[in-house]
């Protein structure tokens, strides 16, 4: 079992999108028995909230089911539970350093670093561009699944 935790700031836009996209890609590949997939936030701002309506609408448009989810914050004691902790941008990396303090086994990575075009996944909370976020999330999730 490969345990993957997707991370973003609030756990309502990008990380829930990645959790849903990766879950669907795994299902389509017939590899459900190989993965445990979840998502969480580095902040406490959205705890308990459902996925953002923009994420829900974009995933519906492309035929990807949204996983049942309520925002939560990742906890320090979770580090050992996950095989991969995959974040979206530099701000998330700072939040993870604050929470975990270190990455002794090298399990923390940025989603787009799995692709040939490394970089940050822009936060649609600020950009309003869920199309661009979806393209990046799909590319990152596809590349990661191919490599695992």
C-alpha angles and dihedrals in degrees: 000000000000111000114206127185119191116207136199135150102273104009094231104092122022104017093045089047090051092046091052095043094047091046090053094045090051090049093050090050091051091238101121093124090060100060146056109195130189141145138218144172134248090216136054096224099104103028111153095014123125123239115296114269090239091058091046092049095047093049091047089051091056096040099250117138116232110236115237103264147158120193117259137170121247114244128219092240090060094071094091093046096064129068093197128023107191121191133188109222148000092272089057090050090056090048092051091050088052092050102038098025091208145014103226096170098039096241097136117093141158113250097234091048085077088065135066088253107058118194145103125306103234116239109245089201084077103025098041086215106125090162092064091043091051092050091052094044092048092049092048095045093046092051093046093050090049090053098046 
